[in-house]
């Protein structure tokens, strides 16, 4: 019969077993969906069937000395055991430890969605000369499927469907396409959505008044103002006018401040999508060197925050050592920083900025940039990223394509934020 105990940064499941074995992180990841979801809060010295965690780790090292390598020590330093640990002790128990966070459905806080699937894309080796593609389309589709299931469960408990309202100003074709894609995704996961369209001549005063009315509307959970807005409207004032509770873009300065303080908040969708890609593909970030190219307040800066902050706190950040480069970084310095990076995230909109000779062997390359260019060979337009993809994939260990990488994840994270906002607002309503 299975018992359950909790540790600081690990979840321990104790079951009757007899053998002493250790399996690797990759094997346990395949079993994650079978484990109950839970959270963690005790000291590492918590007793498990009478044996402290440190004592268990000592037994592991003695019984399996071949695991004393850099990767294993890295996990121990962080005290996140992404592996199955079986130790013979008093009741001949098996201790299985997995780092996780409490499910948003179970804890009611609506901050973190538990992972049901993990995407193992083993790093490049001598038998594979091309980087592993990070399939943002597939991962985002799976996230949306997870959200659909969770929203159905949420509604089965008597809650209404989450509601997202988008405000679209002017007739920019790209903005129209983006909003249309977002509304289709909302319908796909079970979120009710509405698009309010206004002419480019709308006054700032009228726009702010409409946003305030939506802030006060209890039937609206998420408010999205599609950027950019016309030049006569102050973008920062518009972003700050959206209620923090309904700010599904994560652009309100208070939500940005909470992100910088590593607190529970609505995180901007593109940075959150990058984090999700990295985590679901099991790209190691703890103590690794990361370079973020681009310092925009909505993308580059929050990505850097999520990469460098402490993984033990609310944003579930990634504990990397981060360097931020931008348009004033000399080209030779940009190349030098990138060559030392285990992870490169670029978001500049400059095609071909990151060349193959700037990438460290086996590094993970996340290309957020997207630019429409004309193909000189065909005369047709196409979308490209910041990275010279064909050259980079010969060197990198993992790489996102453009299109089909980060873009679909941004939309999926907007749906996630809308669901989180709905649950948080419902919880506040009950408390009041």
N, C-alpha and C positions, 0 to 999 in steps of 0.2 A: 504494500500500500504506500502511496506517495505522500510524503510530508513536504512542507515548504518552509524555508527560512530565508531571511533577507540579509544582504550585506551592503556595505557602503556603495561600492561601485560595481557590484556583481549581484546577480540573482542566483541563489543556490536552491536546487531541487534535490532533496535527499530521498533516495529509493533503495530498497534492499537489493544489494548486488554483492558479488563475492570477489571478483577479479580486480587486479590493480592495473589499469590501462590508462593511456592518454591518447586522445586523438587530436588532430590538428584543427586550427581555426576553420579551415575550409569545410571540414566535415560537419562541424557543429552548425555552421551557417545554413546548411541544407536542412537542419532539423529545427531551426528557429520557430517556424510556424506551428510546430507541435507543442511548444512550451506555453504555459499560461503567461499572460502578460502581467507585469507588476512593476512596482517601483522599489526604491532602495533607500534605506536610511538607518544605518547603524555604524558602529566602528568596524574597522577591518578586523579587529581582534574578536569580533563576535564568535561565540562558541557554536560550532555545528556538531551536534551529537558529542559534545564534550571535547572536541578538538578545535583549537583556534585556527583561523585561516592561515596565519603565518606558519603554523606547524604543518598544515596540509601542504603548503608550498614547499616546505623543506623536504617532506616525504616525496613530493613529486620530483624535485631536483635529484634526490638520491636514487629514486627508482628509474628515472629516465634522464641520465646525464647528457644524452645526445641532444636534448632540447635546449641546452645551455648555449644558444647562439644569440646573435644580435637581435633578431626579430623577437625571440621569446623574452629576452631581458627588457626589450622595449615595452612589451605588454605588461610585464611585472612592474616596471617603474610606474606605469600609469594605473596599475592594479585593475586593468580591464582584461579579463580572461575570456578571449573569444575562442574557447575550446571546451572540450568535454573532459572533466577531470574525475577519474575514479580512484578512490583511495580505500584500502581495506582498513577499517578501524572498528571500534567496539561492536557495533551491530552489523558489521560487514556492509557498509553503506556505499552508495555511489553519489558523489557530489558533482552536479553539473552546473557550471557557472556561466552566465551570459550577461553582458552589459546591455541594459535596456532601459527604457523609460516607461512610465505608466501610460497606458492607452488613453487617448482622449475621450473615448466612449466611457471608460470605466471611472476616470477621475473627475469628469465633469468640467475640468479647467479648459479643455479644448485647445491645448497648446501643441501637443506632439501627437502625430499619428504614428502608431506602431507599424513597423515594417512587417509585412506578410511575406514578401519575396526579397531575395537578395540576388544581385546580378554579379556572378563571379566571372571576371574577365582576366584571367591569369596574365601576369606581366610577360612581356616579350622574352623569348629565350633564343638560343642559337638555332633552333629549328623553325623559328617564326620570324621572318625579317620585317614584318609589317606590324604596326601598332594595332592593338585591339580597339575596335570601334565602340564607343559608348553610345548606345542606341537610345537617344532621348525620346524618340517616338514610341518605342516599345515600353520604356520605363514609365513615361507619362500616361500611356494607355492603361498600364497596370495600376498606377496610382488612382486614376479616375475610376477604375473598376472597384478598387478598395473603398473610395469615397462613396460611390453609389451604394454599396452594401451597407456602409456605416450610416448613411443618410436614411436608408430604408429602416434600419434598426432604430434610429432616432425617432422617425415618424411613427413607428409601431408603438412607441411609448406614449403617444398622444401629442407629440410636438408637430408643429406645422413645418412645411418645407422651408429651408432658408431662402431669402429673397435678396437678389442683387440688382441694383439700379445703376446703369451706366449713363453718363452724360457725354454726349458727342457734340462738339462745336465745329461748325464749318463743314466743308465737303471734301476734305483731304482724302484721296483714295486709300492711302496706306492706313490711316486711322479708321476709316470705314471697314476695311478688311480685318483689322485687329479686333475691333469691337464685335464684328460678326462672328469671328472665330471664338471669342470669349462667350458669347451668348449660346453658340452651339454646344460648347463644352459644358456650360451650366445645365442646359437641357439634358445632356448626356448623363450627368451625375445625379440629377434630381433636384437641381436648384432652380427656383423660379426666377426669371430675369426680365428686365424691362430696359429699353434704350430710349432715353429722352434726347431728341435732336434739336439743336438750336443753331441759328444762323451765326456767321462769323461776326456779325455786327452787334451781338448781345453785349450789353454793358456789364462791366465788372460788378456793379451794384446788384443788377438783376440776377446774375449768376450766383453771387454769394447768398442772396436771399433764397434762391431755390435750394441751394445746398443746405442752408439752415432748416428749411422746411423738411427736407429729407432726414436731417439729423433728428428732428422731433417726431418723425413718423415711426411708430412702433412696429409697423408691418415691414419695414426695410431693415435688413441686417447689414448689408454691405453697400458702400457708395464708391463708384469708380468714375473719376473724371479723366477721360482720355487725353493724354498729353501728346504733342504740345498744344497750348491754347493760343489764340490770337495775340499779337504783340501788345495790344492795348490793355491786356489783362495780366495782372501780376501772378505768375505761376506759384510762387511761394505762398502768397496770401490765399490762393485757392486751395492748395494742399493743406494748409493749416486750418482752413475753415471746415474741413471734413472731420466729424467727430472721431476721436481716437478709437472708440469702440467699433466704428463702422468703416475705418480706414483700411480697406482690404488691400490697397496698394502699399501700405506701410510708409507713406510719405509725410505724414504729419510730423512736425519737428519733435513732438513729445514721444511719439513712437520711435523715431530715429534715436532720440536720447536714451530711451530705455534699451534699445539694441546696443548702443555703445557702452552702456552699463551692464550688459549681459543679463538683462532682466526679461521676464516673460512679456512678450509684445507681439504685435503683428509685424512680421518681417517682410521687407520688399520682395516681390515675387521672383524676380530674376536671381538675386543672390540666394534666396531660399532654394530655388531650383538647382543652382550650382552645388549647394551643400548636399542636396538630396542625391544628385548624380554621383558625387564623390563617395558618399556613404553607402549607397546601394551597390556601387561597383567595388566596394571594399578597398578603395585606394587609401593606403596608410598615410595619415597626416600628422600623427603625434611626433613632435620633435623634428619634422621634416622642414626643408626650406621651400617656401612658396613665394612666387613673384606674382603680384597683381599689376597688370599693365592697364592704366586708366584709373582716374581718381574721381569720377563723377559721384555726386552725392546720392544718386539713386541706384547705382550699380557697383562701381569700383570700390567706393569706401565701405559699403555694407558687406561686400564680399570679403574684403580684407579683415573686417571685424569678425566675421564668422570663422575665418580661417585661423585667426590668431588667438581668439578668446579661449577661456577655460572650459573644457568639455564637461565639467561637473555641474555647471550652472544652467540657467534656464534655456539659453539658446542652443544648448547641446553642440557647442562650437568644437573646433578641430585641433587646437593646440599646436599649430604650426608656427614656425618662425617666418614672419612675413616682411617682404620688401615691396613698397609701392613705387612704381615707376609711372611717368606721365610724359606729356609732350615736351617738357623742358629737360628730361633726362637725356644726356648726350647719347647718340646712337651706339657708340662704343661701350658706354657704361650699361646701356640697356642689354646689349649682347652679353656683357660680362655677368650681369645679374642673372639673366635667363639661363646661361650655361651652368650656373651653380644650383638651379632650382630643381627640386623633385616634382614640383607642381607649378604649372604656369596657367594663370587665368588672365585672358586678355579681353578687353572691352573698350576698344578705341574707335572702331569704324574705319580703320586704315588698312585697306587690303594689302596682304603680303608683308605686313610689318614684322611678323615673327617668321624667320627663315629656318630651314632645317638645321643650318650650322649654328643656330643659337640655342639649340635644344640639347639637354643632357640625355645621354643614352638611357632609355627606359622611363623617362619622365612622363607624367600625366599632363596633357595639354587640353584645357577647357577653353573653347573659342566662343566668346559671347558676341563678338563683333558680327555685324551683318550689313553688307553694302551691295547695292545693285549696280553691276558693271556690265559693259558690253563686251561680249566675247569677240575678239578680232577675227577669229577663224570663221565664225558663223554669222556675225553681225547681230546675234540675238542677245538679249540681256539675261543675266543670271545672278543669283545671290552667292556672295562669297564672304568669308570671315576675315579675321585679322591674320590668320595663319596661312602660310604656303602649305596647303594640305598635303599635296603629293610628296613634297620633300620631307615634311614633318613626320608623316606616318612611317617613313623608313627609319626614323630614329626613336620616336616616342614609344612608350610602353602602352599608353592609352591615349585616345584622342576623340574629340567630338567632331562630327561632321557639321557643315553648314550648307544647306539647311538640315534639320533633323536632329539637332543636338540639344542646345539649351532652349531654343525657341518653344518647343512643345511643353517643356518643363515650366516655363513662365506661366502659361495658361493653366496648367495643372495646379500650380501653387496658388493662383488666384482663386481657384475653386476650393482649395484647402483652407485658405484664409477666410473665405466667405462662410464656410461651415464652422470654423473656429469662432468667428464673430457671432454667428447665430447662437451657438451654444453658450458663449459668454454672456450675451445679452439675455438669453432665457434664464440663466443662472442668477443674474442680477435682479431680474424681474421677480423671481421666486423669493430672493432674499429681502426685497423691499415690500 
